[in-house]
């Protein structure tokens, strides 16, 4: 079962624009392998009634802090370019 984190994080991007590392709780987590972009449809009709953004950009990735065991995470990019660590899949 994933753990909801919903914490702002700083993300370092590769030249292609994919996440390659993020800082969470003062520690750098390095992305392992290829992150996968996932777009989740928002329920815009339940909030303001007019869509300002139809899809939410999520990145599912595996990352490790130092030599520790890797975890699977979901990072969410906001419309303003900010990043949020949404889920820790363990």
C-alpha positions, 0 to 999 in steps of 0.5 A: 500500500503506498504511503501518501507524502505530499511534500514539496521537493527540489528535483534535478532534471536530466538534459531530456527533462526527466527527473534524475534526483530529488531532495527529500528530508535533506537527503538526495535520492538518485533515480535508478533506471528510466522514470515513466511519465504518467498523466492522470485526468483531473476532475476539473468539473468538481472544482471551478467548473472550467478546466485550467489543466485537464491532466496532472503530470506524474512521474513514477520512478525508482530511487535510492538514498545513498546505498540504501534499498531503492523505493518506488515514488510518484513525483507530481509537477505543478502548473508553476513548475514546482514538484511534490513527492506525492507517494512512496510505494515502498 
